Amino acid sequence: MRDSQSAAQNGGLYNRLHSIAVQLFLLFFVSIIVPVLIGGYLSYEKSAVLIEEQVSNVATLTIRQVSDKLNFIFKGLDNTSMRLVGSKLIQDALQGKDAPTPYENVKLNNDAKDQIISLITNSPEIMDIFILDVNKNNSLVSSGFQGVLDPWETEWYRKIIEANGAAVWFGLSNISYLKGTDMGIPVFGLGRSVKDVDTGKVLGVMFIEVRGKVLKEAMADLQFGQTGYTYVVDQTNSFAYHPDMTMYGKSSELELPAYTRVVKINGTDTLVIPDNLSNGWQVAGIVPIQELIADSKVIRDLTVWIALASVLVAVVMGYYVAYKIGRPLVYLSKLMKRSEAGDLTVRANIAGRNEIGQLGRSFNKMIRQIGVLIHRIAEEENEKKKAEIRALRYQINPHFLYNTLNSIRWMARLQRTDDVADAISALVPLLEGSLERNGSFVKLGEDFDLLNKYMIIQQYRYDNKLTLTIHCPPELNDIPIPRMLLQPIVENAIFHGIAPKEEKGCIEVTVHREQDDAVIVIRDDGIGIDSAKLPHLLNGSSSTRASGMTRIGLSHVHQTLQLYFGIGYGVEVHSEIGQGTSVRLIIPIRKEDAYVQSAAG
């Protein structure tokens, strides 16, 4: 008893170990999870240390190289401005002090200009210096007023006046602040009010325009990775400097943090290193985190080893999976595609006790059952279609014969014996055509001949008040259509369209081609059909039928076309009261389907 239980347990364990699910689980767990966990942990630890070191180094480099250089530049310019505003000669020139005559005033002004020009000569970074008299009398400029704007009306003039003696800095611009035109090089500037040293009264406004090359050279030595960059913003967070010249003066979308931190910029983790400058501006280094850790040799070597180990495991695992699972699955996939294309003779030749073998056996069983079902459904559909087509034929033929004999009966009652004889002569080929001795399909031209014979009978009845015209391209005369297809529509046009108006009537049949289909349009100039009845004409509802058998033809023609050719074909009816009716038939230009032909036979 114990031996049998032990054998059952061993058999169950053996089956579980041979389960494809267990094999895949163990394989993926050992080959992927363990290396990834170990490698991920080691990479994380190393990355954390290296990123911290890189951040510290970049922050130190940024503060030392950017802040010190820029502060040195700004300090020198600020000192220059202080020397100018505190110069007694400058202040005397602005006030015209101790110059009672125009000549002495001009001489005093020229001496002040010489001092300014001398300062510019010794400071090649300075492009221009304007000291504007608030009264517009004794302004001192290093070059003439050749700009396109009035300096006293500029924004920078207003800001300097509002600063009340404090230095006001203006960031890089491609347009000269003093001249208002593009000088071909970017410039930035410093301005402050000139006050009387004794009274503190504002005498003028000084603006020093500096070549932007000074800032660009100071920033050029900095490089953070491949895409990292440094920029400077003013107190309004607008770019005072940016590597992209088109960004000068534009507002920055990033609010700089108070200290170095990682933020997301355009979805990428980026290290932002801010620092404050002595003139109130801020400098910021922007470095993508990925570029910081990309330089780490340790992480790179570790990643390489992990990648090599993963490749080795993937090769072994892939070979095993391909041999054990891949090849049978590919083989089954090809068999399924063949069966999908209609080949139900395919069979899978896969042995084995695991799920793949069971799948092969289930596939074979499924294909056999599908073949049996398709054969059974085909037989049922064949019988169903035969019954539907016969039912339509048995309704349309008595309908046609009823109306035709009714017409002959009226002529006989009127004792028109010659017309009766001719009508019966025309009826004979119509009856032969309806017998379908040569199949259910005829050429379109042959159906037109039967239609003309039918019209002979109706013309006798209505004293030649009916006219039938047919327009058909010769190349469309040979397309096959169901026999006696057009006669029920013409019959409806006569009985329900033309006859009630008791006047002469015309029926026109036209045929034309639309891509791979032939379109037959039958128009009459009868009384038309009420628009409320149009939606019900093709479904054969009782609300659209008159007494007897006078309204069944149209819906049956529509059903016949759909049975033979599909739901994309059939009849369309357009009509207006007093304007006649147009019936449009759509038929494919192709030989009749042999299966459908046999079903109708």
C-alpha positions as CSV (number, residue, x, y, z in Angstrom):
1,M,0.0,0.0,0.0
2,R,2.8,2.4,1.0
3,D,4.8,1.4,-2.1
4,S,1.8,2.3,-4.4
5,Q,1.4,5.7,-2.6
6,S,5.1,6.4,-3.0
7,A,4.9,5.5,-6.7
8,A,1.9,7.7,-7.2
9,Q,3.7,10.6,-5.5
10,N,6.8,10.0,-7.6
11,G,4.7,9.9,-10.7
12,G,3.0,13.1,-9.8
13,L,6.4,14.8,-9.1
14,Y,7.7,13.5,-12.4
15,N,4.7,15.0,-14.3
16,R,5.1,18.3,-12.6
17,L,8.8,18.5,-13.4
18,H,8.0,17.8,-17.0
19,S,5.4,20.5,-17.1
20,I,6.4,23.3,-19.5
21,A,5.2,25.9,-17.0
22,V,7.5,24.6,-14.3
23,Q,10.4,24.4,-16.6
24,L,9.9,28.0,-17.9
25,F,9.5,29.3,-14.3
26,L,12.7,27.7,-13.1
27,L,14.6,28.8,-16.2
28,F,13.5,32.4,-16.1
29,F,14.0,32.7,-12.4
30,V,17.5,31.3,-12.4
31,S,18.7,32.9,-15.6
32,I,17.2,36.4,-15.3
33,I,16.0,37.2,-11.8
34,V,19.2,36.3,-9.9
35,P,21.7,38.1,-12.2
36,V,19.4,41.1,-12.5
37,L,19.0,41.4,-8.7
38,I,22.7,41.0,-8.0
39,G,23.7,43.4,-10.8
40,G,21.0,45.9,-9.9
41,Y,22.0,46.0,-6.3
42,L,25.7,46.4,-7.0
43,S,25.0,49.1,-9.7
44,Y,22.7,51.0,-7.3
45,E,25.3,51.0,-4.5
46,K,28.1,52.1,-6.8
47,S,25.9,54.6,-8.6
48,A,24.8,56.2,-5.4
49,V,28.4,56.8,-4.3
50,L,29.6,58.0,-7.6
51,I,26.7,60.4,-8.2
52,E,27.2,61.9,-4.8
53,E,30.9,62.5,-5.6
54,Q,30.2,63.8,-9.1
55,V,27.6,66.2,-7.7
56,S,30.1,67.6,-5.1
57,N,32.8,68.0,-7.8
58,V,30.5,69.7,-10.3
59,A,29.1,72.1,-7.6
60,T,32.6,73.0,-6.4
61,L,33.8,73.5,-10.0
62,T,30.8,75.6,-10.9
63,I,31.1,77.9,-7.8
64,R,34.9,78.3,-8.3
65,Q,35.1,78.9,-12.0
66,V,31.8,80.7,-12.8
67,S,31.1,82.7,-9.7
68,D,34.6,83.9,-9.1
69,K,35.2,84.9,-12.8
70,L,31.9,86.7,-13.1
71,N,32.2,88.4,-9.7
72,F,35.6,89.6,-10.7
73,I,34.3,91.1,-14.0
74,F,31.3,92.7,-12.3
75,K,33.4,94.1,-9.5
76,G,35.8,95.7,-12.0
77,L,32.9,97.3,-14.0
78,D,31.3,98.5,-10.8
79,N,34.5,100.1,-9.6
80,T,34.8,101.9,-13.0
81,S,31.3,103.2,-12.7
82,M,32.0,104.5,-9.2
83,R,35.1,106.3,-10.3
84,L,33.1,108.0,-13.0
85,V,30.1,109.1,-10.9
86,G,32.4,110.4,-8.2
87,S,34.7,112.3,-10.6
88,K,34.6,116.1,-9.9
89,L,35.3,116.8,-13.6
90,I,32.3,114.7,-14.6
91,Q,30.0,116.4,-12.1
92,D,31.2,119.9,-13.0
93,A,30.7,119.1,-16.7
94,L,27.1,117.9,-16.2
95,Q,26.3,121.1,-14.2
96,G,28.4,123.5,-16.4
97,K,30.0,124.6,-13.2
98,D,32.7,127.4,-13.3
99,A,32.0,127.9,-17.0
100,P,30.4,131.3,-17.4
101,T,31.0,131.4,-21.1
102,P,30.0,129.0,-23.8
103,Y,33.6,128.5,-24.7
104,E,34.6,127.5,-21.2
105,N,31.5,125.2,-21.0
106,V,32.5,123.4,-24.2
107,K,36.1,123.1,-23.0
108,L,34.9,121.6,-19.7
109,N,32.7,119.2,-21.5
110,N,35.5,118.1,-23.8
111,D,37.8,117.5,-20.9
112,A,35.2,115.3,-19.3
113,K,34.8,113.4,-22.6
114,D,38.6,112.9,-22.8
115,Q,38.5,111.3,-19.4
116,I,35.8,108.9,-20.6
117,I,37.6,108.1,-23.8
118,S,40.8,107.5,-21.9
119,L,39.0,105.1,-19.6
120,I,37.5,103.2,-22.6
121,T,41.0,103.0,-24.2
122,N,42.4,101.3,-21.1
123,S,39.4,99.0,-20.8
124,P,38.9,97.2,-24.1
125,E,35.9,95.3,-22.8
126,I,33.9,98.6,-22.6
127,M,32.3,99.6,-25.9
128,D,30.6,102.9,-25.0
129,I,29.9,105.2,-22.0
130,F,27.0,107.6,-22.0
131,I,26.5,110.1,-19.2
132,L,23.2,111.8,-19.8
133,D,22.3,115.2,-18.3
134,V,18.8,114.9,-16.8
135,N,18.3,118.4,-18.2
136,K,19.6,117.3,-21.6
137,N,22.1,120.2,-21.7
138,N,25.6,118.9,-20.9
139,S,25.5,115.1,-21.7
140,L,28.8,113.3,-22.1
141,V,29.0,110.5,-24.6
142,S,32.0,108.5,-25.9
143,S,30.4,108.5,-29.4
144,G,27.8,110.5,-31.2
145,F,24.0,110.0,-30.9
146,Q,23.8,107.8,-34.0
147,G,21.1,105.5,-32.7
148,V,17.5,105.1,-33.6
149,L,16.1,106.0,-30.2
150,D,16.0,108.8,-27.7
151,P,18.1,107.6,-24.7
152,W,16.0,109.7,-22.2
153,E,12.9,107.7,-23.3
154,T,14.4,104.2,-23.0
155,E,13.5,101.5,-20.4
156,W,17.0,101.3,-19.1
157,Y,17.0,105.1,-18.4
158,R,13.8,104.8,-16.4
159,K,15.1,101.8,-14.4
160,I,18.4,103.6,-13.5
161,I,16.5,106.7,-12.3
162,E,14.3,104.5,-10.2
163,A,17.3,102.7,-8.6
164,N,18.3,106.1,-7.1
165,G,22.1,105.6,-7.3
166,A,22.3,101.8,-7.0
167,A,23.9,99.9,-9.8
168,V,21.5,98.4,-12.4
169,W,22.7,95.5,-14.5
170,F,21.4,94.6,-18.0
171,G,21.9,91.2,-19.5
172,L,23.3,90.2,-22.9
173,S,21.4,91.5,-25.9
174,N,22.0,91.4,-29.7
175,I,20.7,95.0,-29.8
176,S,22.7,97.8,-28.5
177,Y,21.1,99.5,-25.4
178,L,22.6,102.9,-26.3
179,K,22.2,102.9,-30.1
180,G,19.1,100.7,-30.4
181,T,20.5,98.8,-33.4
182,D,22.2,95.5,-34.0
183,M,26.0,96.2,-33.7
184,G,27.0,92.7,-34.9
185,I,28.1,91.5,-31.4
186,P,26.1,90.9,-28.2
187,V,26.4,93.5,-25.4
188,F,25.5,93.9,-21.7
189,G,25.5,97.0,-19.6
190,L,25.7,98.6,-16.2
191,G,24.0,101.9,-15.2
192,R,23.7,104.1,-12.2
193,S,22.6,107.7,-11.3
194,V,25.2,110.5,-11.1
195,K,24.5,112.5,-7.9
196,D,25.9,115.8,-6.7
197,V,28.4,114.8,-4.0
198,D,27.4,117.8,-1.8
199,T,23.6,117.9,-2.2
200,G,22.7,114.3,-3.4
201,K,20.8,115.8,-6.2
202,V,20.6,113.6,-9.4
203,L,22.6,115.2,-12.1
204,G,22.5,112.6,-14.8
205,V,22.4,108.9,-15.7
206,M,25.5,106.9,-16.6
207,F,25.4,103.8,-18.8
208,I,28.4,101.6,-19.5
209,E,27.9,99.3,-22.5
210,V,30.2,96.3,-22.4
211,R,31.1,93.8,-25.1
212,G,29.4,90.4,-24.5
213,K,32.6,88.7,-25.4
214,V,33.7,89.2,-21.8
215,L,30.9,87.0,-20.4
216,K,31.1,84.5,-23.2
217,E,34.8,83.9,-22.7
218,A,34.3,83.5,-18.9
219,M,31.6,80.8,-19.6
220,A,33.4,79.1,-22.5
221,D,35.7,77.0,-20.3
222,L,32.9,75.2,-18.6
223,Q,31.6,72.0,-20.0
224,F,29.3,69.5,-18.3
225,G,29.2,66.3,-20.2
226,Q,27.9,66.3,-23.8
227,T,24.7,68.4,-23.4
228,G,25.2,70.1,-20.1
229,Y,25.4,73.9,-20.1
230,T,25.6,77.0,-17.9
231,Y,23.4,80.1,-18.0
232,V,22.9,83.4,-16.0
233,V,19.6,84.9,-15.0
234,D,18.9,88.4,-13.6
235,Q,16.6,89.3,-10.8
236,T,13.5,88.8,-12.9
237,N,14.6,85.2,-13.9
238,S,15.3,86.3,-17.5
239,F,18.4,85.1,-19.3
240,A,21.3,87.5,-18.9
241,Y,23.5,84.9,-20.6
242,H,22.7,81.6,-22.4
243,P,24.7,79.5,-24.8
244,D,21.8,80.0,-27.3
245,M,21.9,83.7,-28.4
246,T,18.2,83.6,-29.3
247,M,17.4,83.1,-25.6
248,Y,18.9,86.5,-24.5
249,G,16.3,88.4,-22.5
250,K,13.7,85.7,-22.5
251,S,12.2,84.4,-19.3
252,S,13.4,81.1,-17.9
253,E,10.8,78.4,-17.3
254,L,12.9,76.9,-14.5
255,E,12.7,78.6,-11.1
256,L,16.2,78.0,-9.7
257,P,16.3,76.2,-6.3
258,A,18.1,77.7,-3.3
259,Y,20.7,74.8,-3.3
260,T,22.0,72.1,-5.6
261,R,19.3,69.5,-6.3
262,V,18.0,67.1,-8.9
263,V,14.9,68.3,-10.9
264,K,13.1,67.0,-13.9
265,I,13.6,69.0,-17.1
266,N,11.6,67.8,-20.1
267,G,11.1,64.5,-18.4
268,T,14.8,63.9,-17.7
269,D,16.5,63.9,-14.3
270,T,18.8,66.9,-14.3
271,L,21.2,68.2,-11.7
272,V,20.8,72.0,-11.2
273,I,23.6,73.8,-9.5
274,P,22.7,77.5,-8.6
275,D,24.8,80.2,-7.1
276,N,24.3,83.9,-6.4
277,L,26.5,86.6,-8.0
278,S,27.6,89.8,-6.4
279,N,25.4,92.0,-8.7
280,G,22.2,90.2,-7.8
281,W,22.2,87.8,-10.7
282,Q,22.3,84.0,-10.5
283,V,24.4,81.5,-12.3
284,A,23.2,77.9,-12.9
285,G,24.8,74.8,-14.2
286,I,22.5,72.3,-15.9
287,V,23.8,68.7,-16.1
288,P,21.8,65.6,-17.0
289,I,22.3,62.9,-14.4
290,Q,22.9,60.2,-17.0
291,E,25.9,62.2,-18.3
292,L,27.3,62.4,-14.8
293,I,27.3,58.7,-14.3
294,A,28.4,57.9,-17.8
295,D,32.0,58.8,-17.0
296,S,32.2,56.3,-14.2
297,K,34.6,53.5,-15.3
298,V,33.5,51.3,-12.4
299,I,29.9,51.4,-13.3
300,R,30.8,50.9,-17.0
301,D,32.9,47.9,-16.2
302,L,30.3,46.5,-13.9
303,T,27.6,47.0,-16.5
304,V,29.7,45.2,-19.2
305,W,30.2,42.2,-16.9
306,I,26.5,42.0,-16.1
307,A,25.7,42.4,-19.8
308,L,28.1,39.6,-20.7
309,A,26.7,37.3,-18.0
310,S,23.1,38.1,-19.2
311,V,24.0,37.4,-22.8
312,L,25.5,34.0,-21.9
313,V,22.5,33.1,-19.9
314,A,20.2,34.3,-22.6
315,V,22.0,32.3,-25.3
316,V,21.7,29.1,-23.2
317,M,18.1,29.8,-22.3
318,G,17.2,30.8,-25.8
319,Y,18.7,27.6,-27.3
320,Y,16.8,25.5,-24.8
321,V,13.5,27.3,-25.2
322,A,13.9,27.3,-29.0
323,Y,14.6,23.5,-29.0
324,K,12.0,22.5,-26.5
325,I,9.2,25.0,-27.2
326,G,10.1,27.3,-30.1
327,R,10.3,24.8,-32.9
328,P,7.1,22.9,-32.0
329,L,5.2,26.2,-31.7
330,V,6.5,27.5,-35.0
331,Y,5.6,24.3,-36.6
332,L,2.1,24.5,-35.1
333,S,1.8,28.2,-36.2
334,K,2.6,27.2,-39.8
335,L,-0.1,24.5,-39.7
336,M,-2.6,26.9,-38.3
337,K,-1.9,29.4,-41.1
338,R,-2.4,26.7,-43.7
339,S,-5.7,25.7,-42.0
340,E,-6.7,29.3,-41.8
341,A,-6.1,29.5,-45.6
342,G,-8.6,26.7,-46.1
343,D,-6.3,23.6,-46.0
344,L,-8.1,21.3,-43.5
345,T,-6.0,18.3,-44.4
346,V,-3.1,19.4,-42.2
347,R,-2.2,17.4,-39.1
348,A,0.4,18.0,-36.4
349,N,3.0,15.4,-35.8
350,I,4.2,16.3,-32.3
351,A,4.9,13.7,-29.7
352,G,5.4,14.2,-26.0
353,R,3.7,14.2,-22.7
354,N,4.0,17.9,-21.9
355,E,1.6,20.7,-22.9
356,I,3.1,21.1,-26.4
357,G,2.2,17.5,-27.2
358,Q,-1.2,17.9,-25.8
359,L,-1.6,21.1,-27.9
360,G,-0.7,19.2,-31.1
361,R,-3.2,16.4,-30.4
362,S,-5.9,19.0,-29.6
363,F,-5.1,20.8,-32.8
364,N,-5.6,17.7,-34.9
365,K,-8.9,17.0,-33.2
366,M,-10.1,20.5,-33.7
367,I,-9.2,20.4,-37.4
368,R,-11.1,17.2,-37.9
369,Q,-14.2,18.6,-36.1
370,I,-14.0,21.9,-38.2
371,G,-13.9,19.9,-41.4
372,V,-17.0,17.9,-40.4
373,L,-18.8,21.1,-39.3
374,I,-17.9,23.0,-42.5
375,H,-19.2,20.1,-44.6
376,R,-22.4,20.0,-42.7
377,I,-22.9,23.7,-42.8
378,A,-22.2,23.8,-46.5
379,E,-24.9,21.2,-47.1
380,E,-27.4,23.0,-44.9
381,E,-26.7,26.3,-46.6
382,N,-26.9,24.7,-50.0
383,E,-30.3,23.3,-49.2
384,K,-31.4,26.6,-47.6
385,K,-30.4,28.6,-50.6
386,K,-32.1,26.2,-53.0
387,A,-35.3,26.5,-51.0
388,E,-35.2,30.3,-50.9
389,I,-34.5,30.7,-54.6
390,R,-37.3,28.2,-55.5
391,A,-39.7,30.0,-53.1
392,L,-39.0,33.3,-54.8
393,R,-39.4,31.8,-58.3
394,Y,-42.6,30.1,-57.3
395,Q,-44.0,33.5,-56.2
396,I,-42.7,35.6,-59.1
397,N,-43.8,33.2,-61.9
398,P,-47.5,33.0,-60.8
399,H,-47.3,36.8,-60.2
400,F,-46.1,37.4,-63.8
401,L,-48.6,34.9,-65.3
402,Y,-51.5,36.4,-63.3
403,N,-50.9,39.9,-64.4
404,T,-50.3,38.9,-68.1
405,L,-53.4,36.7,-68.3
406,N,-55.3,39.5,-66.7
407,S,-54.2,41.9,-69.4
408,I,-55.2,39.3,-72.1
409,R,-58.6,38.8,-70.3
410,W,-59.3,42.5,-70.6
411,M,-58.6,42.5,-74.3
412,A,-60.8,39.4,-74.8
413,R,-63.7,41.1,-73.0
414,L,-63.3,44.0,-75.4
415,Q,-63.5,41.5,-78.3
416,R,-60.1,42.5,-79.6
417,T,-59.4,39.0,-81.0
418,D,-56.5,40.0,-83.2
419,D,-54.7,41.6,-80.3
420,V,-55.5,38.6,-78.1
421,A,-53.9,36.3,-80.7
422,D,-50.8,38.5,-81.0
423,A,-50.5,38.8,-77.2
424,I,-50.7,35.0,-76.7
425,S,-48.0,34.7,-79.4
426,A,-45.8,37.0,-77.4
427,L,-46.7,35.2,-74.2
428,V,-45.4,31.9,-75.5
429,P,-41.6,32.9,-75.5
430,L,-42.1,34.6,-72.1
431,L,-43.4,31.3,-70.7
432,E,-40.6,29.4,-72.3
433,G,-38.1,31.9,-70.7
434,S,-39.6,31.4,-67.3
435,L,-39.2,27.6,-67.5
436,E,-35.5,27.9,-67.0
437,R,-34.6,24.9,-69.2
438,N,-31.1,26.3,-69.8
439,G,-30.4,27.5,-66.2
440,S,-31.4,30.3,-64.0
441,F,-29.1,32.9,-65.7
442,V,-29.4,34.6,-69.1
443,K,-27.5,37.3,-70.8
444,L,-28.6,40.8,-70.2
445,G,-29.4,41.2,-73.9
446,E,-31.6,38.1,-73.9
447,D,-33.6,39.5,-70.9
448,F,-34.1,42.7,-72.9
449,D,-35.6,40.6,-75.7
450,L,-38.1,39.0,-73.3
451,L,-38.8,42.5,-71.9
452,N,-39.7,43.8,-75.4
453,K,-42.1,40.8,-75.9
454,Y,-43.7,41.6,-72.5
455,M,-44.2,45.2,-73.6
456,I,-46.0,44.0,-76.8
457,I,-48.7,42.5,-74.6
458,Q,-49.0,45.6,-72.5
459,Q,-49.1,47.9,-75.5
460,Y,-52.1,45.9,-76.8
461,R,-53.9,46.3,-73.5
462,Y,-53.2,50.1,-73.2
463,D,-53.7,51.0,-76.9
464,N,-50.0,51.7,-77.5
465,K,-49.9,54.4,-74.9
466,L,-46.7,52.8,-73.5
467,T,-43.1,53.4,-74.7
468,L,-40.1,51.4,-73.8
469,T,-36.5,52.6,-74.6
470,I,-33.4,50.6,-73.7
471,H,-29.8,52.0,-73.7
472,C,-27.1,49.5,-73.1
473,P,-23.4,49.5,-74.2
474,P,-22.7,46.5,-76.4
475,E,-20.0,45.2,-74.0
476,L,-22.5,44.9,-71.2
477,N,-25.1,42.9,-73.2
478,D,-23.4,39.6,-72.4
479,I,-23.2,39.9,-68.6
480,P,-25.2,37.2,-66.8
481,I,-28.2,38.1,-64.7
482,P,-31.0,36.0,-63.1
483,R,-33.7,35.1,-65.6
484,M,-36.8,37.4,-65.9
485,L,-35.1,39.9,-63.5
486,L,-36.3,43.2,-65.1
487,Q,-39.9,42.2,-66.0
488,P,-41.4,42.5,-62.5
489,I,-40.0,46.1,-62.2
490,V,-41.3,47.1,-65.6
491,E,-44.6,45.5,-64.6
492,N,-44.8,47.6,-61.4
493,A,-43.9,50.7,-63.4
494,I,-46.9,50.1,-65.7
495,F,-49.5,49.0,-63.2
496,H,-48.7,51.4,-60.3
497,G,-47.0,54.3,-62.1
498,I,-48.3,54.9,-65.6
499,A,-51.8,53.2,-65.6
500,P,-53.3,55.3,-62.8
501,K,-52.5,58.6,-64.5
502,E,-54.5,57.5,-67.7
503,E,-52.1,59.1,-70.0
504,K,-49.3,58.1,-72.3
505,G,-46.3,56.9,-70.4
506,C,-42.6,56.2,-71.0
507,I,-40.3,53.7,-69.5
508,E,-36.5,54.1,-70.0
509,V,-33.9,51.4,-69.2
510,T,-30.3,52.5,-69.1
511,V,-27.2,50.4,-68.3
512,H,-23.7,51.7,-67.3
513,R,-20.6,50.5,-65.6
514,E,-19.3,51.5,-62.2
515,Q,-15.9,49.9,-61.5
516,D,-16.6,46.1,-61.3
517,D,-20.4,46.4,-61.2
518,A,-23.1,47.0,-63.8
519,V,-25.9,49.5,-62.8
520,I,-29.3,49.1,-64.4
521,V,-31.7,52.1,-64.0
522,I,-35.4,51.8,-64.8
523,R,-37.3,55.1,-64.9
524,D,-40.9,55.8,-65.5
525,D,-42.9,59.1,-65.7
526,G,-45.8,57.8,-63.7
527,I,-47.5,59.2,-60.7
528,G,-44.6,58.4,-58.3
529,I,-44.7,56.9,-54.8
530,D,-45.4,58.5,-51.5
531,S,-42.1,59.1,-49.6
532,A,-43.6,57.5,-46.5
533,K,-43.9,54.2,-48.3
534,L,-40.4,54.1,-49.8
535,P,-38.6,52.6,-46.8
536,H,-41.0,49.6,-46.8
537,L,-41.0,48.8,-50.5
538,L,-38.0,46.4,-50.4
539,N,-39.0,44.4,-47.3
540,G,-42.3,43.3,-48.8
541,S,-44.4,44.5,-45.8
542,S,-48.1,44.2,-46.1
543,S,-48.6,48.0,-45.8
544,T,-47.1,48.4,-49.3
545,R,-49.2,45.8,-51.0
546,A,-52.3,46.3,-53.0
547,S,-55.0,43.7,-53.4
548,G,-54.1,40.6,-55.3
549,M,-50.5,40.0,-56.5
550,T,-49.5,43.4,-57.8
551,R,-46.8,44.5,-55.3
552,I,-44.6,41.5,-54.6
553,G,-42.2,41.8,-57.6
554,L,-40.0,44.6,-56.3
555,S,-39.1,43.1,-53.0
556,H,-38.5,39.7,-54.6
557,V,-36.1,41.2,-57.2
558,H,-34.2,42.7,-54.3
559,Q,-34.1,39.4,-52.4
560,T,-33.0,37.5,-55.5
561,L,-30.0,39.8,-56.1
562,Q,-28.9,39.5,-52.5
563,L,-29.3,35.7,-52.5
564,Y,-27.2,35.4,-55.7
565,F,-24.6,38.1,-55.1
566,G,-24.6,39.1,-51.5
567,I,-25.9,42.0,-49.3
568,G,-23.7,44.5,-51.2
569,Y,-26.1,44.2,-54.2
570,G,-29.8,44.7,-54.7
571,V,-32.4,47.4,-55.5
572,E,-32.6,51.1,-54.7
573,V,-35.8,53.1,-55.2
574,H,-36.1,56.9,-55.7
575,S,-39.4,58.5,-56.3
576,E,-41.4,61.8,-55.9
577,I,-45.2,62.2,-56.2
578,G,-45.9,63.4,-59.7
579,Q,-42.3,63.1,-60.9
580,G,-42.1,59.3,-61.6
581,T,-40.0,56.6,-60.1
582,S,-36.4,55.4,-60.6
583,V,-35.4,51.9,-59.7
584,R,-31.6,51.2,-59.6
585,L,-30.2,47.6,-59.7
586,I,-26.6,46.9,-58.9
587,I,-25.2,43.6,-60.4
588,P,-21.6,42.4,-60.4
589,I,-19.9,42.0,-63.8
590,R,-18.8,38.4,-63.6
591,K,-19.9,34.9,-64.5
592,E,-22.6,33.4,-62.4
593,D,-21.3,31.4,-59.5
594,A,-21.5,27.7,-60.3
595,Y,-22.6,26.9,-56.8
596,V,-25.5,29.4,-56.8
597,Q,-26.4,28.3,-60.3
598,S,-26.7,24.7,-59.2
599,A,-28.7,25.8,-56.2
600,A,-31.2,27.5,-58.4
601,G,-31.6,24.5,-60.7
